[in-house]
Amino acid sequence: MNPQTFIPLEICHGLLLDLEPIQIWGWREQTLALPAGATCYGMVTAERALLNDPGAGRFELRQGMFFALPEGGAVQGGAGLVIALFGYQGLRHIGGPLEAVGRLRYIDGCSDTLLISPPRLGEPCLNHLHIPPSTDQTPHTHPSARIGVIMRGTGECRTSEGGYPLRPGMGWYIPTGCLHSFFTREAALDVVAWHPDSDFGPRDDDHPMINRTVISS
């Protein structure tokens, strides 16, 4: 497996790819213990799953829902993908299911929703990318890796090494700087994409609480 090119990931149970300090895991029906010492971002791709959160209890998640869990725990039932970032303490989050389209404009008529925002500037985020039918996306790169899963629809990821068919329930990894584009025909494509970093987010001197606090002189 060449980690420098697009890697399609068949979601089976267990560790799918180790990219220290990032690991990609899959689960299918059986219980997957989420690794300790990492914040885990999970996406349910099929049926219903039970999330066991040691800090907050048990939650039933259905297809199209997602979570971030900073304290270990476990997930079982249905199927899905987990991205574990070691050495990072994220915020607990449960959300979804996905909306029909994204809320923000993206390139070539696509749209995006920021599902999990970075708690601080530069930290990880999770996105829902909606690619309409009949899209031939402009080839592009990213300054950091992209990892995610196909949630709905079909299409193709095109790279300099060829095209990769995309279908619901499959994971994928795009390394830093890999030139790629998404292509669709009759069906739209809905992708959940995790970014390990961001150029967006609050800072100690720039966030809604402090910005909207007026101190009388």
C-alpha positions, 0 to 999 in steps of 0.5 A: 500500500502506497501511503502517498496516493489515494487509498480506498478503504474497505470497512472491515472490523479492526485497524484499517490504516496506521498513520502515526499519530492517526489511526483509521479503524472500522467496525461491523456489528462487533464491539470496537474498543476505541483507543485510549489516549486519542480523540476518536471521530466516528461516522455510522455508515449502516443501520444503528450503532450503540456508542458507549461513552464512559463520561456520559453514558450510552447513545443510540446512533443511526446511519448518517450520524457522527461523534467525537469522543475524547475518553476511550469508550466503545461502539458496536452494531451497524457499521462505520469508520473511526479516525483516532488522533492520539495526543489530542483532547477534543470536545465530546460531540454527537450529531447528525444525521446529515442534511441533504446539502451543505450550508456553505459554498465550495468549489465547482458548485459543491457545498459543505457543512462544518459538522464539528468545528475546531475548538481552537484555531488550528485544531481538527474539524469534520465536514460534510461535502455535498457534490451534485450530479454531473460534477467534474471537479477542478483538480486540487490538493490540500496542505494536510491529509484528508480522511473520510467516508462515502455516506450517500451516492456514487462517483469517482475520485480521479488522481494522476494514477487513475480513477477510483470508484466511490460507493456508500460505506467505503472509507478513503485516505488522501495524503498531503499534496495528492492532486485529486478531484471528484466526479459524478454522473446521475447521482449526487455524492455525499462525503464526510471528510475529517481534517487534522488541522484548520486555518479557522477557529477561535483564539483567546483574543477572538471568540464570540464571548469576548468579542460580544462583551462590552466593558463600560469605561 
